[in-house]
Amino acid sequence: MGEDPEPAARPDARAEWSADRGWRPYLGVTGSALVTLVALGSLFLLPYWVHDFRFPVGFDAPYYVWRAHVTAADGLDPIGTVRAGMPLLLATLMGLTGQNGLTLVVVVPVILVGVAGLGGAAMVRAGTGVGARWVPVLASMTWLGFGRVGMIGGHHDNVLNAALVLPAFAAACLAAAGERGAAAVAILLTGAGLAHWPFHLYAVAILLFGLALFFVVQVRRGERDFATVSRILAATLASGAFTALTFLAPPPQGGIGLKLVPDVLRQRFLNRLGMFERYVALPLAIPGAVVMLRDPVPSGRARARRFLVCLLAAWMGSVVVGGLLQFGGVPVAGARLLNYFFVVPVLAGVACVWAASRLAGRGTLGRLVAAVALLAVVAVFGRLVWGVERTREPWMESAGVDQAASAGAYVSRYAPGREALLLLSVRQGISPDKPGHRWNVVLAAVPPDQVARTTWSTESPREYLSLENQGGSPEDASSPVVLVVKRYNQEGFREAVDLGAPLVAPEVAVLQGPAPIGFEPPASGPRASTSPASLAGIGVLVVAALFLSGSGWSAALLPADPVLRVTIAPALGTATLCLAALAWDRVGLGLWGLRAIGPLALSAGLGWSMVVLERWRRARGSRPTPTERLVSVEAEAAPRSRAEDTLKPAGRGEPGGGPRRPRKPAR
């Protein structure tokens, strides 16, 4: 299936993975990986260039922005360690690039799309030996095959989880083949659990189910390889144990990052199930499954391909079972169950590569036809995706951001360190104890160091001032600064003005706090830097950080396969960077500004230290110890035994040799 040329002779099947190919193949694979990242990144960033958006698209974008801001400024204490992967990654990259959270929420999820796509290509490479030149096709189809990509523009925790789970499955295929990879499975799944623990459990269930199928198949073939199964099982359970530890520091505001609303989830699932775009790749996925089952592979990859088939079968079974439960009203995952179903896009990519490789083997004309056909397929699926992506819009509005930013600037100048209280109106149809989306916008707009000290209330200005002990001196540091922004409380703003509240900005009133004498509000609130040059430059920095962080781990934990090492490296970099940032934060070192260099240095340093240690151990293992040299010298000097003499080649006067000398007659 488009595999790389095989060496003329191999001593055993393991040479398929461990053959030393030098450094040149890494350049070609790295080029293919970069082409993938650029292609997918350009598609999903195109709306920002076309529509000149200055805020990240998606309803949940402000939620991710303020969580990144508060993590960078105050660590994880205000939000807890449950589902903390994305805030840690964004906060670290904010410090490394010098950009705000708005810009990073635009760039990072799009890059993670490419990282997940490379993970899908790594799965196919591990199981079939497909060559590096097909990586962009496989990686692109991993996302474009959905037709309507549901995760992008909203569920960034799921995108991060997928960017780690797909490479983890590829590493599990390596471990199933008896190669190195189990440690990479543990690290990648641990990062996935830190990102989104419900879908970490789902991925673990798929992996364990696939592992059970693989073990049954192996037993029927007469192979009882308990060691291989136990390594993958231990890696999976280790990631689960770590994920459980994140619940030791739950969010202070309550909740565990999981909302189960049966009716809503069922309706979302049915809506997604009825979308035409979901089925466009199915005609390609079916022959892709046949190719995966029947196409011959190099001998060294037979076990890996067998495990990959079992894994994909387990994934398909889990979606069928989950869909039936969801249809019956049992809350499972709603539309995300289908958004996470990468089996169809991956198999569609397999079919495209198989057909193109067969055409390319028919000479120059065949290669030309294959290239045109692949471009046409990718263009069709890309057009389907673009038809959805161009309709996405930011849910953050300039008026709300600017007013909240003015309120935050006032607090920073006149009441630094004090709590800020914003009075919000009660929205129709929403519970009074839930401020909703607009509160996420407020937190995303105020300065990062104020997020943890900013709270809200739905009381009117008169009700607030009439309460006991709420009308104290504005200079009292123990009392909060109380503000009203017109965008999110029009009646309250008019009431505050009637009560004589001074204005911080034309539409921001200070109900309680120091008088804003001579205060000049900012012209506008924070914006994302979305010019093409800016997005390209920031993207290069982020990709470089992920490869720098993960390349050492990839070389240390994976076999010497350039395609696998390069395609899994950014995922390992993402996982280890998140885990290093978690450790960095937990010991109190912080992630603000240049401190973010610490997690990057820690992750990259540990990875390359493992490479150096491994090479040193190999060098030591190839040298005989002084005792071994002494034994060798003594063995050479010792007289040969008769048994050793019989091993010598026959010569003259010996059995099987030349003519013998006649013996002298005995006297």
N, C-alpha and C positions, 0 to 999 in steps of 0.2 A: 504494500500500500504506500508507494512512494518512499520506501525506506532508503536510508543512506547506503552507499555501496558497501558490500561486505568485504572484509579482508580475504585474501586468497586462502589462507589456512588459519584455523583457530584451534588451540589446544583443547578448549572446553567452551561450554556455553557462557560462562561468566565473562569471557573476553568481550562479549557483546556490550557489557556495561563498563568494564574496567580498562579497556584498551586505551593506551596513552595516545591521544591524537594531537598533542601539542597545543599551542595557544592560538593558532590561526583560525580554527573552527569557531572559537569564541567570538571573533570579530563578526563573522557572518551571522551567527545566531543573535548577537546583540543588535545588529542592524535590523534583523527581522522583528525583534521585540520592540525596537524603537518605532519602526514603521507601524506596528500594531497600536502602540500608545498614541502616536500622532493621528492615525486614521480615526480611531474611536473618540479620542479627545476632541478632534475638530468637529465631528458630527454632533456631539452633545454640547459643545460650547458655541456652536453656530448661532443659536437663538440670541445669545448675548451680543454677538457682532451685528446680526441682522436688525434686532429691535433696540439695540443700545440699552439693554437692561443694566441698572446700577445696583440691583439687589438680587440675591440668589433666588431661583425659581423654586416653587413648591410651598405647600402650606406649612410644613414643619421646619422650614429653613431657619426662621428666627429662633426656634427652640435649640437647634444645634449651635447657632451663633453664640447665644448667651451662655450656654454650657461650656463652650470653648473659652469664652472670655473669663468666666469665673474660675475655671480650672487653671488658666494661665496666671491669674492674679492671686487667688487664694487657695489653690490646690483642690483636692477632691473633697475636703470636709463639707462644703456647702451642698454637694450633690451625691456623695457616697461613691462606693466602688462598683455598684451594680450597673452593668452596661456602660462602663466608663471608658471603653476602648476608643470611641470616636472623639470624645472630649480630650483625652490624653494625646491622641495623634494630632488633632487640630491645634491644641495649645503648643505642642512641641514645634510643629511646623510654623506656627505664628512667630515664635521666637527665632527660628532659623532663617525665615524669609523676611522678617520685619513687616509683615502684612497683618491687617486686622482679620477678625473672624469672618466677616462678610465675604472677603475675597477668597479665603481658604475654603469656605463652604461651597463656593463656586468651583474651585479647581480640584480639590482633593477627591471628592466623590467621583469625578470624571476620570481621574487617574486610576482610582481603585477599580473602575469598570475595566480598564485595560489590564490591570493586574489579575482580576478574575478571569478575563479572557485568556491570558497567558496560562493561567492555571488549567483552564479547559483544554488548551493545546497540549499542556504537559501530561494530562491524563491520557490523551490519545497517543502521544509519543511513548509514554511508559508501556502502554499495552500493545502497540503495533510497530514501533520503530519508525514512524513517519519522519521524513526529513525536515530540516530546518526551514527550507524554502516554503513549506506549507503552513508554518506557524501563523502568519498574518491571516490566512483564510480561516483556519480553525478558531483562532482567538476572536476574530470579528464575528463569525457565525455564532459563537457562544452567546452573544448578546443580540445580534441582529435577527437571529432565528426566532426570537420571541415575537417579532412583528410589532408588538406593543410592549415596550419595556416598562414594567410596573414599578420597579424600585427607584429608578432615576427621578430626581426632582422631589424626593420626599423621604424615603426610608433609608437614610444614610447608614444607620446601624446595620441594616440588612445588607447593604452593599459592601461594607467592611467585612461582615461575616462571610459573605459569599467569596470575597477576594482572598480569604484565608482557607475556607473549606475546600474549594476546588483544587488548589495546590496540595492540600492535605490528603485528598483522595489520590492524587497522583503519587505522592510519597508513599501512601499505603500500598499502591500497586508495586512499587519498588521493593518494599518490605516483604510483600507476598512472594516476590521472585527470589527471595533469599538475599537481597542486596541491602545496603544501607538505606535508611529512610524512616525507620520507626521513630527516631528522635525528632526528625522533622515533623512527623505526624503529631507528636506531643506538643511541640512548640506552636505549630499552626492552629491546632484545635484549641489550645489554651488561649491564644489571641482571639479566636472566634468566640470563645465563651466570654471573654472580657468585653467583646463588642456587643453581643446579643445572645444572652443565655438561652432563651426559648428555642431559637433556631440552632444553637449549638447542640441542644438536646436532640433536636430533629436530625441534625447531621450525624450525631453519634448513633442514633437509632438506625439510620440508613447504613452506616459503616458496620455496626454489629450484625445487622441482618445480612448484609453482603458477606461478611466474614463467616457467618454460619453456613450460608450457601456454598461458599468456597471450600469450607472444611468438608462438607458432605460430598461435594464433587471430587475432592482429593481422595477421600476415603474410598469412594467407588472406583477410583483409578488405582487403588492399592497404595496410596501415599498417605501416611499419617504423620504429617509434619507439625507436631504440637509446638515446636520451638517458634516457628514462623507465626503461627496464630497467636501464641502467647505474647510475642513482642508487640504485635499490632494491638492486641487487647490491652496490654499494660500501658501503651502510649495513650490509648483512648481513655482509659480509666484515670490516668494521671491528669489529663486535661479536665475531666469532670470533677476531680477532687479540687483542683485549683479554682474552677468556676464556683464551686460551693463555698470556697473561702471568701469570695467577693461579697457574700451576703452577711459577713461579719460587720461590714460598714454599710448598712442600707441607707437610702436617701433620707435625710433628716425630715423632709416634708412628707414622708410616708410613701408607700407603694413599692413594688419590686420590679417595675418595668414591664408589667403584663396587664392588659385590659381584655377581659373576655365578655363581650356583649353578643350573645348568641344570635339575635335577630339581625343585628348589623353585619356581623361576620358572614352569616349565611347569605344575606342579600349581596354583599360585595363579591362573595365567591360565585354566585349565580351570574352576576353581571359580567365578571371576567370570563366565566365559562362560555358565555354567549357571544364573545367578541370574535369576529371573523379572523382578525389578524393572528389569533392564537393558533390557527390550524394551517397557515400557509406553509410552514416548514415540515408538516407531517408527511407529505408525499416524498420528501427527501429523507426524512428520518427512518422510514421503514426500510428502504434499501441500505441505509447506513447501518441499521441493526443487522441486516443479513451479512454485510461486509465484515462487521465486527465479529460475527460468529464463524464465518466460513473462510475468510481470506487468510492465506498462509502468512505466518510471521516468522522472524528469525527465531531459532531454537531457544536462545537465551531469554526471549520475551514471552514464551508460551504460558508460563505460570502467571505473569503479570497480566496478560490479556485475559486469561481465565478469571482472575480476580476482578478485573475491570468489568467483564460481562456480568458477573455476579453482583457487583456493586450497582450497575445500571439497572439490573432487574429488580434489586431491592428498592431502589429509588422509585421506579415505576410502580411497584406494589404499594409503597407507602403513600403515593399520591392517590392511587385508586381507593385505598382504605380510608385515607383522610378525607377524600372528596365525598365518599358515601356517608361518613360521620358528619361532615359539614352539611351535606344535603339533608340529613336527618335532624338537624338542629343542634348537634353537639358542637360546641365552640372549639375549633381547631386552630386555624390561622387565617381564615377568610381568604381574600384574594391573594395574599402573600404565598399561600400554598402553591398557586400556579405561577406566581412571579419567581418562585425559587426552583421551578421545575426545569433544570438545565439539561435534562436528558435529551429532549427533542432537539434543541439547538445544537448540542454537541454531536449527536448522530447525524444531523443534517450536514454539518461540516465534514464528517467522515465520508459521507456519500459524495460530496463535492470533490474532496481531495482524491478519493479513489478513482472517480471518473476522469478527473483532470490528469492524474498520473498515468492512466492507461492511454489517454490521448497523447500525452507528451512523449510517450515511448514510441511513437510512430513517425519520428523525424521532425523536421522543421515545421512542416505544415501542421502536424499534430500539436506541437507546442504552441503554435499561434492560435489554433482553434481552442486549445485548453485555456490559454490566457484570456481570450475574448469571452469564453463561456463563464469563467470564474468572475470576471469583472461584471458581466451581465447579472449573474446571480446575486453578487454582493450589492450591486447597484439597486436591484429590485427590492431586496430586503432593507437596504439603507433608506430607500424612498418610503417604505412603509413606516419605518421608525421615525423618519423626519416628519412625516405627516402628523405624528402624535407630538413630537418634541416641539414643533413650531407653535403649538397651541398652548404650551405651558407658559405661565406668567408668574412673576413675583407676587407674593401675598403680603409683602411689606410695602407700605405706602409712605411717600415722602412726608406728608403732613404729620403723621404719627411719629415717625423717626425724628424729624426735626424738632418737634415740641418736646419729646422725651429727652433728646440730646441737650436742649436748652435747660431743662430742669436739672439734668445731671451736671451740666457745667456750673450752674448756680450753686449746687450743693458742694461741688469740689472747691469752689472759691470761698464760700462763706461758712460752710459747716462741714469741713473735711472730717471723716471718721464718724459722723453722726448718722443715725438711721433716717432714711427718707421714706415717707409714706405718701402714696398717690391715691387719691380718691377717684374711684371709677364708677361709672353708672352701671346699673343692673340691666343686662341685655335680655330681651324677651326670649323666652324659650330656653334660657341657660340658668342653671342653678346659681344662686347668689354666692355660693362658696367656691365657684370656679370662674376665675377671670377670663379664661379662654385664650384664644390666639393673640388678642391685642396685648395681653400681659407679656407674652414672649417677645413681641415687637418692642415694648418698652425696655425690657431687660437687655435686648440686643443693641439698643441705642444708647443707653447710659454708659459712662466710663466703666471699664472692666472691674476696677477696684471698688465700685459701688454696688455691683450686682448682688453680692451677699448681704448687703445692708438695706436693700430696697424692698419694701413690702407694699401691700395694697389693702384697701378697704372699700366697701360699697356704701358707706354712710354718706349722707349729704353733709355739706359744710356746716349747716346749723346743728345737725345732730352731733357731729363730731365735737364742736365747740361747747355744746351743752353738757357733755359728759363730764363726770367728776375728774378733776386733776388734768384736764386736757387743755385748759386755757392758761397755762403757765407762761413764764417769761420766754420770749423767743430766743434769748441767749442761753437758756438752760440746756446744758449739753446732754442731760439725761432724757430730754423730750425730743421726739422726732421732728424733723422738718416736714411739714405737710404741704403738698402741692396739688394743683388741679390743672390738668391739660385739657384744653377744649375738645380736641379730637376724640377723646375717649370719655368725656363727661361734659356735654354741652350745657345741660341744666345746672350742674354743679359749678361750672366755670362762671356762669352768669350770677349765680347765687353768691359765690366767693367775691366777685367784683362788687356786688351790692353791699357786702359786708365790709368793704374797704380793703380787701386784700390787694397788696401791690403786685404789679406785673413784672415778671422776670423777662418775658418776651411778649409780643402782642397777644399770644393765646396761651400763656402759662401764668397762673396766679399762685402766689405764696400765701397760703392760709395761715401758716405758722412757721416762723423762722426769722432770721436776721433780715433787716431791710436791705434790698439790693440796690445800694446807692452807687450810681455810676457803672452799673453792670452792663456789659455789652454781650448779648447772647451770640452764639456762633451763627454764621450765615446759614449753615445747613448741618445736618447730622452726618454720621459716618456713611460712607458709600463703599461699594465694592469696586476695585480697580479692574475694569472689564475691557480695556482696550486690547486689540489683538496682540500688540507687542508686550503689554503687561502680562496677559494671561500666558503667552508663550514663555516669557522669561521666568515667571513663577513656576510654571509647569516643569521647566527644565531643572530648577532648583529642587523641587519636590521629588522628581524622578531620580535625580542624582543622590539625594539623601536616602531614598529607599534602596537603591542599588548598593550604595556605600555601606549601609547598615546590614544588608542581607547577603552580599556576595561572599563574605568570609564564612558565614553559616552554611551557605549553599555548598561551598567547596569542602567544608569539613563534614557535613552530614549526608551528602548525596554521592552516588557513584560518579566516576569520571565520564559523564555523558554531557557534552557541552550544551546540548539543547535543553536537557532537564535542569542543569545547573542555572542557566541563564533565565529560563522561563519561570522558575520557582524562586529565584533570588529576590525579586522585589516583594513577593509575598512574605518570605522569611524576614526581609528588612522591615516590613510593616508590622509583623507580629512582634519581633524582638524590640522594635522601637517603642511600641505600646507598652510592652512588659517592662522595659528599662525605664520608661517615663513613670510607670506605676511605682516601681521601686524608688526612683528618684524623689517622687512626691512623698511617699510614705516615710522616708527618713528625714523629710523636712527641708530638702534642698531647693525646691521650687522650680517652676518652669517659665518664669517671666523673663523676657528679653534674652540676653546672652546665656542665661542659665540653661536654656534649652539645648545648648551644645552638649551638656553633660550626658543626657540619654543617648544622643547620637554617638558620642565618643565611647560610651559604655557598650552600646550594642555592637558597633563596628569593631571596637578593640577586642571584645570577648570572642567574636566570630573569627577574626584573623589570628588571634592567639591560639585558638583551637587548631587552625590550619598549621601554624608553626609547630605546635606541640606534636601534631600527628606526623609531620615530616621528620621531626627530630626522633620520634619513636621508631619510625621506619628506618632512618639512618642507623640508629643504634641497633636495631634488629638485624641489619645486614652485616654488621661487623661482629666477628667472633670475640667473645670475652677472653681475657688472659687465660682463664682455666681451659676454655675450649681450644685455644691455640696450643697450650701445653699438651693437652690430650691428643691433639692432632699430630704434634711432633713426635710424641712417644709412640703413637700407632705406626707412624712411618718408619721409625727406627726399629721396631720390634720385628723378630724373625717371622717369616710367613709360616703359617701352618699348612699341613698337607691339604686341608680343605680349601685353603686359599690357592694352593698350587693347582688344584684341579680346575680353577676358574680361568687360568691363563690360556691364551690361544695355543692350540697344538702346534708344535714345531718339529724340527728334525729329532728323530729318536724318541718321539712321544706318540701316544695313541692318536691316530688321525693325522700325524705329521709326515715328515719325509722318511727316507729309508733309515733303518736302525743299524747301529754298529753291531757287528757280531760279538756275542759274549765269549769271554775266554772260558775254556772248559775248566770245570772245577777239578782241583787236584785231589 
